[in-house]
């Protein structure tokens, strides 16, 4: 084979590869854009139960420790446990106090007949943890969430919960991201309800700012926080003091 023939063959092969990569990239970009538009710009509809006589909804609650746990359990305590069952309490590792508080609430509301579970989630970032190591712990937190939220949806089409109630802090963002990962791939996903802390009067918390564009319902407890952000991403709803 002459040099010119070899160059022509190499050019044809390279051109074919470029064309393949171009259309593959274009198709992938269009697919991702379509799915992002579908899940971000279209209200998420909770799928109805296959059993029309079933009137209960499952609920997952993230207990973020300290004041976050107190406010979250105050919200949950006002619910009818016969209608919101079973319940899943998600705590951060090392936060045994939140687990004890959840058990106390369950024993008060449904003594001897409670349907609930407590899951321990790795923290996305620990107090005083260096920023350099944060990506590794955040990734660990995401993997844990995929295991409990995404894997059952793939293997048995089981839903983690009908609704996910969160109020911070930052570790709860991993739950939100994985919920959207499920939606991206048409998997079962809970509706996301974020309630901003009562202590946030003038400004949203960092987790609130991150979650507001993604939450299906974003509730604030002070009227001056009830507004759409400057980019038009996410609307806050004021329903008065909730805790």
C-alpha positions as CSV (number, residue, x, y, z in Angstrom):
1,X,0.0,0.0,0.0
2,X,1.4,3.4,-1.0
3,X,1.7,6.3,1.4
4,X,-1.1,8.2,-0.3
5,X,-3.5,5.2,0.0
6,X,-2.6,4.8,3.7
7,X,-3.3,8.5,4.3
8,X,-6.6,8.3,2.5
9,X,-7.6,5.2,4.5
10,X,-6.5,6.9,7.8
11,X,-8.5,10.0,6.9
12,X,-11.6,8.0,6.1
13,X,-11.4,6.2,9.4
14,X,-10.8,9.4,11.3
15,X,-13.7,11.1,9.6
16,X,-16.0,8.2,10.3
17,X,-15.0,8.4,14.0
18,X,-15.6,12.1,14.1
19,X,-19.0,11.7,12.6
20,X,-19.9,9.0,15.0
21,X,-18.7,11.0,18.0
22,X,-20.5,14.1,16.8
23,X,-23.9,12.4,16.4
24,X,-23.4,10.5,19.7
25,X,-22.7,13.7,21.5
26,X,-25.6,15.5,19.8
27,X,-28.0,12.7,20.7
28,X,-26.8,12.6,24.3
29,X,-27.0,16.3,24.7
30,X,-30.6,16.4,23.3
31,X,-31.6,13.5,25.6
32,X,-30.1,15.1,28.7
33,X,-31.7,18.5,27.8
34,X,-35.1,16.9,27.3
35,X,-34.9,15.0,30.6
36,X,-33.7,18.0,32.6
37,X,-36.5,20.1,31.1
38,X,-39.0,17.4,31.9
39,X,-38.1,17.0,35.5
40,X,-37.2,20.7,36.3
41,X,-39.9,22.5,34.5
42,X,-42.8,20.1,34.9
43,X,-44.5,19.6,38.3
44,X,-43.8,16.1,39.6
45,X,-47.0,14.1,39.9
46,X,-47.1,11.5,42.7
47,X,-48.1,8.2,41.1
48,X,-51.4,6.9,42.5
49,X,-51.5,3.6,44.3
50,X,-52.5,0.5,42.3
51,X,-54.9,-0.2,45.1
52,X,-57.6,2.5,45.0
53,X,-58.8,1.5,48.4
54,X,-55.5,2.3,50.0
55,X,-55.6,5.7,51.7
56,X,-52.2,5.7,53.4
57,X,-49.0,7.4,52.2
58,X,-45.5,6.5,53.2
59,X,-43.3,9.3,54.7
60,X,-39.6,9.7,55.0
61,X,-38.2,12.4,57.4
62,X,-34.6,13.5,57.6
63,X,-33.6,14.4,61.2
64,X,-30.7,16.7,60.9
65,X,-29.8,16.7,64.7
66,X,-30.3,19.5,67.3
67,X,-32.9,22.1,66.4
68,X,-33.5,20.5,62.9
69,X,-34.6,17.3,64.6
70,X,-36.8,19.1,67.1
71,X,-38.6,21.1,64.3
72,X,-38.9,18.0,62.0
73,X,-40.5,15.9,64.8
74,X,-42.8,18.8,65.8
75,X,-44.1,18.8,62.2
76,X,-44.5,15.0,62.1
77,X,-46.2,14.9,65.5
78,X,-49.2,16.8,64.0
79,X,-49.8,14.2,61.4
80,X,-52.3,11.3,61.5
81,X,-50.0,8.3,61.7
82,X,-52.8,6.0,60.4
83,X,-52.7,8.0,57.1
84,X,-48.9,8.4,56.9
85,X,-47.6,4.9,57.2
86,X,-45.0,3.4,57.2
87,X,-42.6,6.1,58.3
88,X,-38.8,6.2,57.7
89,X,-36.6,8.4,59.9
90,X,-33.2,9.2,58.4
91,X,-30.5,10.3,60.9
92,X,-26.8,11.1,60.4
93,X,-24.2,8.7,61.8
94,X,-23.3,9.4,65.4
95,X,-26.6,11.1,66.1
96,X,-28.2,8.6,68.5
97,X,-30.2,11.4,70.2
98,X,-32.3,12.0,67.2
99,X,-33.0,8.3,66.9
100,X,-34.1,8.2,70.6
101,X,-36.4,11.2,70.0
102,X,-38.0,9.5,67.0
103,X,-38.7,6.4,69.0
104,X,-40.2,8.4,71.9
105,X,-42.6,10.1,69.4
106,X,-43.6,6.8,67.9
107,X,-44.3,5.3,71.3
108,X,-46.5,8.3,72.2
109,X,-48.4,8.3,68.9
110,X,-48.8,4.6,68.3
111,X,-47.8,2.7,71.4
112,X,-47.1,-1.0,70.6
113,X,-48.4,-0.6,67.0
114,X,-45.9,1.5,65.1
115,X,-44.8,1.0,61.5
116,X,-41.5,2.8,61.2
117,X,-37.8,2.3,60.6
118,X,-34.7,4.3,61.4
119,X,-31.9,4.5,58.8
120,X,-28.4,5.9,59.6
121,X,-26.9,8.0,56.8
122,X,-23.2,9.0,56.4
123,X,-22.7,12.7,56.9
124,X,-21.9,14.6,53.7
125,X,-19.6,16.9,55.8
126,X,-18.7,16.7,59.4
127,X,-18.3,19.7,61.7
128,X,-14.9,21.4,61.2
129,X,-14.1,19.0,58.4
130,X,-11.6,20.3,55.8
131,X,-12.9,21.3,52.4
132,X,-10.3,19.1,50.7
133,X,-11.8,15.9,52.2
134,X,-15.5,16.9,51.8
135,X,-15.9,15.5,48.3
136,X,-15.1,12.1,49.5
137,X,-17.6,12.1,52.4
138,X,-20.2,13.7,50.2
139,X,-19.7,10.9,47.6
140,X,-20.0,8.3,50.4
141,X,-23.3,9.9,51.4
142,X,-24.6,9.8,47.8
143,X,-23.7,6.2,47.4
144,X,-25.6,5.3,50.6
145,X,-28.6,7.2,49.3
146,X,-28.5,5.4,46.0
147,X,-28.5,2.1,47.8
148,X,-31.7,2.9,49.7
149,X,-33.6,5.1,47.2
150,X,-32.5,4.0,43.8
151,X,-31.5,0.3,44.0
152,X,-35.0,-0.9,45.3
153,X,-36.7,1.2,42.6
154,X,-34.5,-0.7,40.0
155,X,-34.7,-4.2,41.4
156,X,-38.4,-4.3,42.5
157,X,-39.9,-1.0,41.5
158,X,-40.3,-0.3,45.2
159,X,-40.7,3.3,46.3
160,X,-38.5,4.6,49.1
161,X,-41.4,6.9,50.3
162,X,-44.3,8.8,48.8
163,X,-43.0,12.0,50.4
164,X,-39.7,13.2,51.8
165,X,-39.7,15.8,54.5
166,X,-36.5,17.7,55.0
167,X,-35.4,20.9,56.8
168,X,-31.6,20.8,56.5
169,X,-28.8,20.8,57.2
170,X,-26.5,20.1,54.1
171,X,-26.6,16.2,54.3
172,X,-30.2,16.3,53.2
173,X,-29.1,17.6,49.8
174,X,-27.8,14.2,48.9
175,X,-31.3,12.8,49.3
176,X,-32.7,15.5,47.0
177,X,-30.0,14.8,44.3
178,X,-30.7,11.1,44.3
179,X,-34.5,11.7,44.2
180,X,-33.9,13.7,41.0
181,X,-31.5,11.0,39.7
182,X,-34.5,8.6,40.0
183,X,-36.8,11.0,38.2
184,X,-34.2,11.4,35.4
185,X,-34.4,7.6,34.7
186,X,-38.2,7.3,35.2
187,X,-37.8,5.6,38.5
188,X,-40.1,5.9,41.5
189,X,-39.2,9.0,43.6
190,X,-40.7,10.7,46.6
191,X,-42.2,14.2,46.5
192,X,-39.7,16.6,48.2
193,X,-41.1,18.9,50.9
194,X,-38.6,21.4,52.4
195,X,-39.5,23.4,55.5
196,X,-37.1,26.2,56.3
197,X,-36.0,26.5,59.9
198,X,-38.0,28.9,62.1
199,X,-34.7,30.5,63.0
200,X,-34.3,31.7,59.4
201,X,-36.1,35.1,59.5
202,X,-34.3,37.3,56.9
203,X,-32.2,34.9,54.8
204,X,-32.5,31.3,53.7
205,X,-30.0,28.7,55.0
206,X,-27.4,27.4,52.6
207,X,-29.2,24.1,52.2
208,X,-32.4,26.0,51.6
209,X,-30.8,28.0,48.8
210,X,-29.6,24.8,47.2
211,X,-32.9,22.9,47.6
212,X,-35.4,25.6,46.7
213,X,-35.1,25.2,42.9
214,X,-35.6,21.4,43.3
215,X,-38.2,21.0,46.1
216,X,-41.7,20.2,45.0
217,X,-42.9,22.3,47.9
218,X,-40.7,24.9,49.7
219,X,-42.2,26.3,52.9
220,X,-40.9,29.2,54.9
221,X,-42.2,30.4,58.3
222,X,-41.6,34.1,57.9
223,X,-43.4,36.2,55.2
224,X,-40.4,38.1,53.9
225,X,-38.8,34.9,52.7
226,X,-41.8,34.0,50.5
227,X,-40.5,35.1,47.2
228,X,-39.1,33.7,44.0
229,X,-35.3,34.0,43.7
230,X,-33.6,36.4,41.3
231,X,-33.2,33.7,38.7
232,X,-36.8,32.6,38.8
233,X,-35.8,29.2,40.2
234,X,-38.0,28.0,42.9
235,X,-40.9,29.7,44.8
236,X,-41.2,29.9,48.6
237,X,-44.6,29.5,50.2
238,X,-45.5,31.1,53.5
239,X,-48.0,29.2,55.7
240,X,-47.3,30.9,59.0
241,X,-45.5,29.4,61.9
242,X,-45.4,25.6,61.5
243,X,-43.3,24.7,64.6
